Amino acid sequence: MEHFKPIVELIKVSIEKYGLWQTIVAFILLFSVPILMWKLDVIIASIKA
């Protein structure tokens, strides 16, 4: 779990600075971008079909 320390610190600072909900929304957006990029070709293919 040691390599998660910087992420945990970043989350703590973000919550203190911006509040819990803004931090949650920001992290959801942050993690959804790579998933969207990864699934984009599948989504485009299903739209074209």
mmCIF file as Biopython writes it, N, C-alpha, C and O atoms, coordinates in Angstrom:
data_model
#
loop_
_atom_site.group_PDB
_atom_site.id
_atom_site.type_symbol
_atom_site.label_atom_id
_atom_site.label_alt_id
_atom_site.label_comp_id
_atom_site.label_asym_id
_atom_site.label_entity_id
_atom_site.label_seq_id
_atom_site.pdbx_PDB_ins_code
_atom_site.Cartn_x
_atom_site.Cartn_y
_atom_site.Cartn_z
_atom_site.occupancy
_atom_site.B_iso_or_equiv
_atom_site.auth_seq_id
_atom_site.auth_asym_id
_atom_site.pdbx_PDB_model_num
ATOM 1   N N  . MET A ? 1  ? 0.826   -1.212 0.000   1.0 0.0 1  A 1 
ATOM 2   C CA . MET A ? 1  ? 0.000   0.000  0.000   1.0 0.0 1  A 1 
ATOM 3   C C  . MET A ? 1  ? 0.864   1.268  0.000   1.0 0.0 1  A 1 
ATOM 4   O O  . MET A ? 1  ? 0.341   2.375  -0.130  1.0 0.0 1  A 1 
ATOM 5   N N  . GLU A ? 2  ? 2.161   1.111  0.143   1.0 0.0 2  A 1 
ATOM 6   C CA . GLU A ? 2  ? 3.052   2.272  0.254   1.0 0.0 2  A 1 
ATOM 7   C C  . GLU A ? 2  ? 2.986   3.182  -0.968  1.0 0.0 2  A 1 
ATOM 8   O O  . GLU A ? 2  ? 3.037   4.404  -0.832  1.0 0.0 2  A 1 
ATOM 9   N N  . HIS A ? 3  ? 2.872   2.597  -2.161  1.0 0.0 3  A 1 
ATOM 10  C CA . HIS A ? 3  ? 2.891   3.413  -3.381  1.0 0.0 3  A 1 
ATOM 11  C C  . HIS A ? 3  ? 1.605   4.209  -3.577  1.0 0.0 3  A 1 
ATOM 12  O O  . HIS A ? 3  ? 1.516   5.021  -4.497  1.0 0.0 3  A 1 
ATOM 13  N N  . PHE A ? 4  ? 0.601   3.984  -2.715  1.0 0.0 4  A 1 
ATOM 14  C CA . PHE A ? 4  ? -0.642  4.761  -2.779  1.0 0.0 4  A 1 
ATOM 15  C C  . PHE A ? 4  ? -0.579  6.023  -1.915  1.0 0.0 4  A 1 
ATOM 16  O O  . PHE A ? 4  ? -1.467  6.873  -1.982  1.0 0.0 4  A 1 
ATOM 17  N N  . LYS A ? 5  ? 0.482   6.138  -1.099  1.0 0.0 5  A 1 
ATOM 18  C CA . LYS A ? 5  ? 0.599   7.278  -0.176  1.0 0.0 5  A 1 
ATOM 19  C C  . LYS A ? 5  ? 0.465   8.639  -0.854  1.0 0.0 5  A 1 
ATOM 20  O O  . LYS A ? 5  ? -0.297  9.474  -0.368  1.0 0.0 5  A 1 
ATOM 21  N N  . PRO A ? 6  ? 1.179   8.901  -1.968  1.0 0.0 6  A 1 
ATOM 22  C CA . PRO A ? 6  ? 1.032   10.225 -2.596  1.0 0.0 6  A 1 
ATOM 23  C C  . PRO A ? 6  ? -0.392  10.497 -3.069  1.0 0.0 6  A 1 
ATOM 24  O O  . PRO A ? 6  ? -0.859  11.634 -3.006  1.0 0.0 6  A 1 
ATOM 25  N N  . ILE A ? 7  ? -1.079  9.470  -3.540  1.0 0.0 7  A 1 
ATOM 26  C CA . ILE A ? 7  ? -2.461  9.616  -4.006  1.0 0.0 7  A 1 
ATOM 27  C C  . ILE A ? 7  ? -3.367  9.947  -2.822  1.0 0.0 7  A 1 
ATOM 28  O O  . ILE A ? 7  ? -4.221  10.829 -2.912  1.0 0.0 7  A 1 
ATOM 29  N N  . VAL A ? 8  ? -3.175  9.235  -1.713  1.0 0.0 8  A 1 
ATOM 30  C CA . VAL A ? 8  ? -3.965  9.479  -0.503  1.0 0.0 8  A 1 
ATOM 31  C C  . VAL A ? 8  ? -3.732  10.905 -0.001  1.0 0.0 8  A 1 
ATOM 32  O O  . VAL A ? 8  ? -4.679  11.593 0.380   1.0 0.0 8  A 1 
ATOM 33  N N  . GLU A ? 9  ? -2.469  11.349 -0.001  1.0 0.0 9  A 1 
ATOM 34  C CA . GLU A ? 9  ? -2.145  12.717 0.425   1.0 0.0 9  A 1 
ATOM 35  C C  . GLU A ? 9  ? -2.814  13.733 -0.483  1.0 0.0 9  A 1 
ATOM 36  O O  . GLU A ? 9  ? -3.352  14.735 -0.011  1.0 0.0 9  A 1 
ATOM 37  N N  . LEU A ? 10 ? -2.782  13.478 -1.792  1.0 0.0 10 A 1 
ATOM 38  C CA . LEU A ? 10 ? -3.408  14.364 -2.772  1.0 0.0 10 A 1 
ATOM 39  C C  . LEU A ? 10 ? -4.906  14.477 -2.520  1.0 0.0 10 A 1 
ATOM 40  O O  . LEU A ? 10 ? -5.479  15.565 -2.586  1.0 0.0 10 A 1 
ATOM 41  N N  . ILE A ? 11 ? -5.537  13.333 -2.229  1.0 0.0 11 A 1 
ATOM 42  C CA . ILE A ? 11 ? -6.978  13.313 -1.947  1.0 0.0 11 A 1 
ATOM 43  C C  . ILE A ? 11 ? -7.274  14.114 -0.674  1.0 0.0 11 A 1 
ATOM 44  O O  . ILE A ? 11 ? -8.216  14.906 -0.638  1.0 0.0 11 A 1 
ATOM 45  N N  . LYS A ? 12 ? -6.463  13.901 0.370   1.0 0.0 12 A 1 
ATOM 46  C CA . LYS A ? 12 ? -6.667  14.629 1.634   1.0 0.0 12 A 1 
ATOM 47  C C  . LYS A ? 12 ? -6.562  16.134 1.421   1.0 0.0 12 A 1 
ATOM 48  O O  . LYS A ? 12 ? -7.399  16.894 1.908   1.0 0.0 12 A 1 
ATOM 49  N N  . VAL A ? 13 ? -5.537  16.561 0.697   1.0 0.0 13 A 1 
ATOM 50  C CA . VAL A ? 13 ? -5.332  17.988 0.432   1.0 0.0 13 A 1 
ATOM 51  C C  . VAL A ? 13 ? -6.485  18.540 -0.398  1.0 0.0 13 A 1 
ATOM 52  O O  . VAL A ? 13 ? -6.976  19.638 -0.136  1.0 0.0 13 A 1 
ATOM 53  N N  . SER A ? 14 ? -6.914  17.776 -1.398  1.0 0.0 14 A 1 
ATOM 54  C CA . SER A ? 14 ? -8.027  18.198 -2.257  1.0 0.0 14 A 1 
ATOM 55  C C  . SER A ? 14 ? -9.304  18.380 -1.451  1.0 0.0 14 A 1 
ATOM 56  O O  . SER A ? 14 ? -10.035 19.351 -1.648  1.0 0.0 14 A 1 
ATOM 57  N N  . ILE A ? 15 ? -9.578  17.439 -0.533  1.0 0.0 15 A 1 
ATOM 58  C CA . ILE A ? 15 ? -10.784 17.522 0.300   1.0 0.0 15 A 1 
ATOM 59  C C  . ILE A ? 15 ? -10.712 18.758 1.202   1.0 0.0 15 A 1 
ATOM 60  O O  . ILE A ? 15 ? -11.698 19.478 1.356   1.0 0.0 15 A 1 
ATOM 61  N N  . GLU A ? 16 ? -9.534  18.998 1.799   1.0 0.0 16 A 1 
ATOM 62  C CA . GLU A ? 16 ? -9.376  20.165 2.674   1.0 0.0 16 A 1 
ATOM 63  C C  . GLU A ? 16 ? -9.550  21.459 1.888   1.0 0.0 16 A 1 
ATOM 64  O O  . GLU A ? 16 ? -10.120 22.429 2.387   1.0 0.0 16 A 1 
ATOM 65  N N  . LYS A ? 17 ? -9.054  21.463 0.653   1.0 0.0 17 A 1 
ATOM 66  C CA . LYS A ? 17 ? -9.045  22.676 -0.160  1.0 0.0 17 A 1 
ATOM 67  C C  . LYS A ? 17 ? -10.394 22.923 -0.834  1.0 0.0 17 A 1 
ATOM 68  O O  . LYS A ? 17 ? -10.898 24.046 -0.816  1.0 0.0 17 A 1 
ATOM 69  N N  . TYR A ? 18 ? -10.973 21.894 -1.422  1.0 0.0 18 A 1 
ATOM 70  C CA . TYR A ? 18 ? -12.154 22.068 -2.277  1.0 0.0 18 A 1 
ATOM 71  C C  . TYR A ? 18 ? -13.438 21.464 -1.722  1.0 0.0 18 A 1 
ATOM 72  O O  . TYR A ? 18 ? -14.523 21.767 -2.218  1.0 0.0 18 A 1 
ATOM 73  N N  . GLY A ? 19 ? -13.333 20.617 -0.704  1.0 0.0 19 A 1 
ATOM 74  C CA . GLY A ? 19 ? -14.518 19.955 -0.173  1.0 0.0 19 A 1 
ATOM 75  C C  . GLY A ? 19 ? -14.660 18.555 -0.750  1.0 0.0 19 A 1 
ATOM 76  O O  . GLY A ? 19 ? -14.101 18.235 -1.798  1.0 0.0 19 A 1 
ATOM 77  N N  . LEU A ? 20 ? -15.419 17.733 -0.045  1.0 0.0 20 A 1 
ATOM 78  C CA . LEU A ? 20 ? -15.536 16.310 -0.372  1.0 0.0 20 A 1 
ATOM 79  C C  . LEU A ? 20 ? -16.161 16.070 -1.738  1.0 0.0 20 A 1 
ATOM 80  O O  . LEU A ? 20 ? -15.619 15.311 -2.541  1.0 0.0 20 A 1 
ATOM 81  N N  . TRP A ? 21 ? -17.302 16.714 -2.013  1.0 0.0 21 A 1 
ATOM 82  C CA . TRP A ? 21 ? -18.032 16.402 -3.249  1.0 0.0 21 A 1 
ATOM 83  C C  . TRP A ? 21 ? -17.284 16.839 -4.486  1.0 0.0 21 A 1 
ATOM 84  O O  . TRP A ? 21 ? -17.265 16.120 -5.485  1.0 0.0 21 A 1 
ATOM 85  N N  . GLN A ? 22 ? -16.656 18.028 -4.437  1.0 0.0 22 A 1 
ATOM 86  C CA . GLN A ? 22 ? -15.878 18.487 -5.588  1.0 0.0 22 A 1 
ATOM 87  C C  . GLN A ? 22 ? -14.710 17.549 -5.858  1.0 0.0 22 A 1 
ATOM 88  O O  . GLN A ? 22 ? -14.358 17.302 -7.011  1.0 0.0 22 A 1 
ATOM 89  N N  . THR A ? 23 ? -14.107 17.025 -4.788  1.0 0.0 23 A 1 
ATOM 90  C CA . THR A ? 23 ? -12.997 16.084 -4.930  1.0 0.0 23 A 1 
ATOM 91  C C  . THR A ? 23 ? -13.473 14.786 -5.562  1.0 0.0 23 A 1 
ATOM 92  O O  . THR A ? 23 ? -12.818 14.258 -6.461  1.0 0.0 23 A 1 
ATOM 93  N N  . ILE A ? 24 ? -14.616 14.262 -5.099  1.0 0.0 24 A 1 
ATOM 94  C CA . ILE A ? 24 ? -15.174 13.022 -5.648  1.0 0.0 24 A 1 
ATOM 95  C C  . ILE A ? 24 ? -15.482 13.200 -7.129  1.0 0.0 24 A 1 
ATOM 96  O O  . ILE A ? 24 ? -15.121 12.353 -7.946  1.0 0.0 24 A 1 
ATOM 97  N N  . VAL A ? 25 ? -16.152 14.305 -7.477  1.0 0.0 25 A 1 
ATOM 98  C CA . VAL A ? 25 ? -16.501 14.570 -8.875  1.0 0.0 25 A 1 
ATOM 99  C C  . VAL A ? 25 ? -15.241 14.681 -9.724  1.0 0.0 25 A 1 
ATOM 100 O O  . VAL A ? 25 ? -15.178 14.121 -10.819 1.0 0.0 25 A 1 
ATOM 101 N N  . ALA A ? 26 ? -14.236 15.403 -9.225  1.0 0.0 26 A 1 
ATOM 102 C CA . ALA A ? 26 ? -12.990 15.583 -9.965  1.0 0.0 26 A 1 
ATOM 103 C C  . ALA A ? 26 ? -12.303 14.245 -10.224 1.0 0.0 26 A 1 
ATOM 104 O O  . ALA A ? 26 ? -11.816 14.006 -11.330 1.0 0.0 26 A 1 
ATOM 105 N N  . PHE A ? 27 ? -12.256 13.366 -9.216  1.0 0.0 27 A 1 
ATOM 106 C CA . PHE A ? 27 ? -11.605 12.070 -9.382  1.0 0.0 27 A 1 
ATOM 107 C C  . PHE A ? 27 ? -12.393 11.146 -10.300 1.0 0.0 27 A 1 
ATOM 108 O O  . PHE A ? 27 ? -11.802 10.375 -11.056 1.0 0.0 27 A 1 
ATOM 109 N N  . ILE A ? 28 ? -13.728 11.214 -10.243 1.0 0.0 28 A 1 
ATOM 110 C CA . ILE A ? 28 ? -14.554 10.422 -11.162 1.0 0.0 28 A 1 
ATOM 111 C C  . ILE A ? 28 ? -14.282 10.859 -12.598 1.0 0.0 28 A 1 
ATOM 112 O O  . ILE A ? 28 ? -14.105 10.022 -13.482 1.0 0.0 28 A 1 
ATOM 113 N N  . LEU A ? 29 ? -14.249 12.174 -12.829 1.0 0.0 29 A 1 
ATOM 114 C CA . LEU A ? 29 ? -13.961 12.693 -14.167 1.0 0.0 29 A 1 
ATOM 115 C C  . LEU A ? 29 ? -12.570 12.263 -14.613 1.0 0.0 29 A 1 
ATOM 116 O O  . LEU A ? 29 ? -12.368 11.863 -15.760 1.0 0.0 29 A 1 
ATOM 117 N N  . LEU A ? 30 ? -11.608 12.350 -13.688 1.0 0.0 30 A 1 
ATOM 118 C CA . LEU A ? 30 ? -10.224 11.999 -13.987 1.0 0.0 30 A 1 
ATOM 119 C C  . LEU A ? 30 ? -10.095 10.539 -14.411 1.0 0.0 30 A 1 
ATOM 120 O O  . LEU A ? 30 ? -9.374  10.227 -15.358 1.0 0.0 30 A 1 
ATOM 121 N N  . PHE A ? 31 ? -10.797 9.641  -13.707 1.0 0.0 31 A 1 
ATOM 122 C CA . PHE A ? 31 ? -10.704 8.216  -14.001 1.0 0.0 31 A 1 
ATOM 123 C C  . PHE A ? 31 ? -11.591 7.792  -15.161 1.0 0.0 31 A 1 
ATOM 124 O O  . PHE A ? 31 ? -11.350 6.748  -15.766 1.0 0.0 31 A 1 
ATOM 125 N N  . SER A ? 32 ? -12.624 8.589  -15.487 1.0 0.0 32 A 1 
ATOM 126 C CA . SER A ? 32 ? -13.511 8.224  -16.594 1.0 0.0 32 A 1 
ATOM 127 C C  . SER A ? 32 ? -12.896 8.562  -17.948 1.0 0.0 32 A 1 
ATOM 128 O O  . SER A ? 32 ? -13.271 7.965  -18.956 1.0 0.0 32 A 1 
ATOM 129 N N  . VAL A ? 33 ? -11.958 9.507  -17.990 1.0 0.0 33 A 1 
ATOM 130 C CA . VAL A ? 33 ? -11.334 9.892  -19.260 1.0 0.0 33 A 1 
ATOM 131 C C  . VAL A ? 33 ? -10.587 8.725  -19.901 1.0 0.0 33 A 1 
ATOM 132 O O  . VAL A ? 33 ? -10.843 8.429  -21.068 1.0 0.0 33 A 1 
ATOM 133 N N  . PRO A ? 34 ? -9.661  8.038  -19.188 1.0 0.0 34 A 1 
ATOM 134 C CA . PRO A ? 34 ? -8.979  6.901  -19.828 1.0 0.0 34 A 1 
ATOM 135 C C  . PRO A ? 34 ? -9.930  5.778  -20.227 1.0 0.0 34 A 1 
ATOM 136 O O  . PRO A ? 34 ? -9.720  5.119  -21.245 1.0 0.0 34 A 1 
ATOM 137 N N  . ILE A ? 35 ? -10.976 5.557  -19.430 1.0 0.0 35 A 1 
ATOM 138 C CA . ILE A ? 35 ? -11.960 4.523  -19.754 1.0 0.0 35 A 1 
ATOM 139 C C  . ILE A ? 35 ? -12.699 4.902  -21.029 1.0 0.0 35 A 1 
ATOM 140 O O  . ILE A ? 35 ? -12.917 4.056  -21.896 1.0 0.0 35 A 1 
ATOM 141 N N  . LEU A ? 36 ? -13.087 6.174  -21.149 1.0 0.0 36 A 1 
ATOM 142 C CA . LEU A ? 36 ? -13.749 6.656  -22.363 1.0 0.0 36 A 1 
ATOM 143 C C  . LEU A ? 36 ? -12.836 6.517  -23.573 1.0 0.0 36 A 1 
ATOM 144 O O  . LEU A ? 36 ? -13.276 6.080  -24.636 1.0 0.0 36 A 1 
ATOM 145 N N  . MET A ? 37 ? -11.568 6.888  -23.418 1.0 0.0 37 A 1 
ATOM 146 C CA . MET A ? 37 ? -10.593 6.775  -24.511 1.0 0.0 37 A 1 
ATOM 147 C C  . MET A ? 37 ? -10.468 5.323  -24.961 1.0 0.0 37 A 1 
ATOM 148 O O  . MET A ? 37 ? -10.393 5.027  -26.154 1.0 0.0 37 A 1 
ATOM 149 N N  . TRP A ? 38 ? -10.447 4.417  -23.969 1.0 0.0 38 A 1 
ATOM 150 C CA . TRP A ? 38 ? -10.269 2.994  -24.224 1.0 0.0 38 A 1 
ATOM 151 C C  . TRP A ? 38 ? -11.497 2.407  -24.913 1.0 0.0 38 A 1 
ATOM 152 O O  . TRP A ? 38 ? -11.370 1.537  -25.774 1.0 0.0 38 A 1 
ATOM 153 N N  . LYS A ? 39 ? -12.681 2.879  -24.539 1.0 0.0 39 A 1 
ATOM 154 C CA . LYS A ? 39 ? -13.940 2.347  -25.062 1.0 0.0 39 A 1 
ATOM 155 C C  . LYS A ? 39 ? -14.469 3.142  -26.258 1.0 0.0 39 A 1 
ATOM 156 O O  . LYS A ? 39 ? -15.483 2.773  -26.851 1.0 0.0 39 A 1 
ATOM 157 N N  . LEU A ? 40 ? -13.785 4.232  -26.610 1.0 0.0 40 A 1 
ATOM 158 C CA . LEU A ? 40 ? -14.277 5.142  -27.640 1.0 0.0 40 A 1 
ATOM 159 C C  . LEU A ? 40 ? -14.515 4.443  -28.972 1.0 0.0 40 A 1 
ATOM 160 O O  . LEU A ? 40 ? -15.542 4.661  -29.614 1.0 0.0 40 A 1 
ATOM 161 N N  . ASP A ? 41 ? -13.567 3.603  -29.390 1.0 0.0 41 A 1 
ATOM 162 C CA . ASP A ? 41 ? -13.713 2.891  -30.666 1.0 0.0 41 A 1 
ATOM 163 C C  . ASP A ? 41 ? -14.929 1.965  -30.649 1.0 0.0 41 A 1 
ATOM 164 O O  . ASP A ? 41 ? -15.607 1.815  -31.665 1.0 0.0 41 A 1 
ATOM 165 N N  . VAL A ? 42 ? -15.205 1.350  -29.512 1.0 0.0 42 A 1 
ATOM 166 C CA . VAL A ? 42 ? -16.371 0.472  -29.366 1.0 0.0 42 A 1 
ATOM 167 C C  . VAL A ? 42 ? -17.658 1.298  -29.445 1.0 0.0 42 A 1 
ATOM 168 O O  . VAL A ? 42 ? -18.626 0.901  -30.093 1.0 0.0 42 A 1 
ATOM 169 N N  . ILE A ? 43 ? -17.648 2.451  -28.774 1.0 0.0 43 A 1 
ATOM 170 C CA . ILE A ? 43 ? -18.818 3.338  -28.772 1.0 0.0 43 A 1 
ATOM 171 C C  . ILE A ? 43 ? -19.095 3.858  -30.184 1.0 0.0 43 A 1 
ATOM 172 O O  . ILE A ? 43 ? -20.241 3.851  -30.634 1.0 0.0 43 A 1 
ATOM 173 N N  . ILE A ? 44 ? -18.052 4.307  -30.880 1.0 0.0 44 A 1 
ATOM 174 C CA . ILE A ? 44 ? -18.198 4.817  -32.252 1.0 0.0 44 A 1 
ATOM 175 C C  . ILE A ? 44 ? -18.715 3.720  -33.175 1.0 0.0 44 A 1 
ATOM 176 O O  . ILE A ? 44 ? -19.589 3.961  -34.007 1.0 0.0 44 A 1 
ATOM 177 N N  . ALA A ? 45 ? -18.169 2.509  -33.026 1.0 0.0 45 A 1 
ATOM 178 C CA . ALA A ? 45 ? -18.597 1.378  -33.853 1.0 0.0 45 A 1 
ATOM 179 C C  . ALA A ? 45 ? -20.076 1.063  -33.630 1.0 0.0 45 A 1 
ATOM 180 O O  . ALA A ? 45 ? -20.797 0.763  -34.582 1.0 0.0 45 A 1 
ATOM 181 N N  . SER A ? 46 ? -20.526 1.127  -32.389 1.0 0.0 46 A 1 
ATOM 182 C CA . SER A ? 46 ? -21.933 0.828  -32.092 1.0 0.0 46 A 1 
ATOM 183 C C  . SER A ? 46 ? -22.863 1.932  -32.606 1.0 0.0 46 A 1 
ATOM 184 O O  . SER A ? 46 ? -24.010 1.663  -32.965 1.0 0.0 46 A 1 
ATOM 185 N N  . ILE A ? 47 ? -22.372 3.165  -32.640 1.0 0.0 47 A 1 
ATOM 186 C CA . ILE A ? 47 ? -23.174 4.273  -33.173 1.0 0.0 47 A 1 
ATOM 187 C C  . ILE A ? 47 ? -23.312 4.128  -34.692 1.0 0.0 47 A 1 
ATOM 188 O O  . ILE A ? 47 ? -24.392 4.332  -35.246 1.0 0.0 47 A 1 
ATOM 189 N N  . LYS A ? 48 ? -22.215 3.776  -35.353 1.0 0.0 48 A 1 
ATOM 190 C CA . LYS A ? 48 ? -22.210 3.639  -36.816 1.0 0.0 48 A 1 
ATOM 191 C C  . LYS A ? 48 ? -23.020 2.436  -37.278 1.0 0.0 48 A 1 
ATOM 192 O O  . LYS A ? 48 ? -23.579 2.449  -38.375 1.0 0.0 48 A 1 
ATOM 193 N N  . ALA A ? 49 ? -23.087 1.399  -36.452 1.0 0.0 49 A 1 
ATOM 194 C CA . ALA A ? 49 ? -23.764 0.152  -36.836 1.0 0.0 49 A 1 
ATOM 195 C C  . ALA A ? 49 ? -25.264 0.353  -37.048 1.0 0.0 49 A 1 
ATOM 196 O O  . ALA A ? 49 ? -25.975 -0.598 -37.374 1.0 0.0 49 A 1 
#
